[in-house]
Amino acid sequence: MSQDPIIALKNVAFRWPGRDGFGFSIPDFTVQPREAVLLLGESGSGKSTLLSLICGTVLAQTGTVQVAGQEVRALAKGARDRFRAEQIGMVFQQFNLLPFGSVLDNITLPLRFAPERRKRCGDAPENAAALCQALGLPEGILRAKAATLSVGQQQRVAVARALIGAPPILIADEPTSALDETRQAQFLDLLFAQVQAQGSSLLMVSHDPRMGQRFDRVLKMEDLVQRERPAA
Amino acid sequence: MILRLALGSLLARALTVAMTVLAIALSVALFLGVEKVRTGAKASFADTISGTDLIVGARSGSVQLLLYSVFRIGNATNNVTWQSYQDIAARPEVDWIVPISLGDSHRQFRVMGTTTGFFEHYKFRRDRGLELEQGQIMDDLFDTVIGYDAAQALGYAVGDPIVVAHGIASFTEHKDQPFRVSGILAKTGTPVDRTIIVSMEAIEAIHVDWRSGAKIPGQSTPSDTLRQMDLTPKAVTAALVGVKSPLKTFALQRSINTYPEEPLLAILPGVALQELWAIVGIAETALLAVSVLVVVTALIGMMATLFASLNERRREMAIFRAMGASPRTILGLLVLEATLTAALGSLLGLVMLYTGLWVVQPLVDSAFGLYLPIDAPAQREMLTLLAVVFAGAIVSLLPALRAYRLSLADGMMVQS
């Protein structure tokens, strides 16, 4: 099965503006469709910057960043934001939800910015309810305020939000670090089941190598990325 | 949904938002209140005299004539002779004419000689006439009807004696001919409240023993003799005139102004009142300017709280960004929030204004004779509210632009 990669970075060099030239380069990084990739790295290894590059909130100085076959840099600013909404579901370490919104509001938020994803998911509240059920969230949670949920529930709601409308890519930035060990395993089980059911690619960033066996590929940041120190 | 989230975000910060809303509401209520008082005062002022078509006096300035004939401020430089008065009264255009004779005082209140026609024809607030609170209109030569404020200030009741002083702020008094309070007028909110009204004949009578502004020594005519005398006035200070047809007003005014026998001046009260308002209205404008500044202050307060909230809301903005919101959406969200806050404040301010009006209206009316009408917000007030909401949106642009820049820099990652 030879398909075009869903994420492809080639000869990318990035330098933070104004930060005395801290930067890095990524010669080659690809993620295939339906592939689950774990990126291992300590904090400060450039994980967040890599994710921002893929999401198009920052742009590389040189090289190409392609997401779902689209060169990110070629998109206009507003189109890039919409592209992100259409293609990528995002789960953070914690504080994923708008505390004042209901669970339903939070789950359907990306649909607001992604008309095609919205079309794909059909009836949004029904879809959200189905996802919540599949993720083992109690019934009737949709109307609850996000702030009243436990951390574990919040992370699962975040997954539901990332998955609604079946975006081709799901990016998770240390999604389990706020959970204890048994909950971590539970959470990953549910996450993998849903990602596989939807056929999305999963790119997860973590500092914890123990979960590696679940993934198709495990990459270390230091192998992937060449740090650049400012020239003296 | 964005609107719902904006509302939710506002609710989550209910306390600070409530304070901002309250500040805006108070400022809006103050502004609209001042505006109400201003228009109310202007209307009350314009309503000081109505139903009178012309005021006639000796030739001076129109504002001066208005001041002394209606507001009892200042003095006439000259009188109108009884002959001229009679001539005007006899003209076919004239429906009614009421003479006014000024010059004496009682304590700090002016004494005005007039006829009973004054009680009939003097109107204020469009068509309200003078009403007696106690007693009756003067019957005897030495009867007097006093205004409400004068009665209150001096503590007079019907039947009390009054000694009129010659001139204003004078030490010579008409002690020989004391008056008796026969009636007290109800509050009008006009200078009539501060006036002691006597008959024209009474003014003549108390000056029988006077020549050239001084009492003739040793001469004192008894009251009963005075009652028998012919007390036809020799002059009047001014006269209020009503015409038969409004169309005749200008013709009559012109003929009085060009009266060959004596230099006279006839003015339209409404026009003169407007001229006078142009002078005294400046204070009201200053008040209005201050209340505009209060509104501006409240809006700047809102801007400050928006700025202060930005840091704690960076995570919220990052979530929006990660979900695909553009920085422009973040900007819009903040402006929307500020607009909602300002709108809420404006509405609350309107409610406060009407509640306040409802409470103070009767008090202000009786205490100051200032009538503040409670009616549905006029277009002008609605425009003011809209302007406040719009200004709120404009003011919020600064913090919103900062949020825009922050969310552009932060992207989805908040370094916390």
Interface residues (C-beta under 8 A of the other chain):
Chain A: S48 L51 S52 C55 T57 V58 K77 G78 D81 R82 R84 A85 E86 M90 F92 F95 N96 L97 L98 P99 F100 G101 D105 T108 L109 P110 R112 F113 A114 A147 R161
Chain B: M1 I2 R4 L5 G8 S9 L11 A12 R315 E316 I319 F320 R321 A322 M323 G324 A325 S326 R328 T329 G411 M412 M413
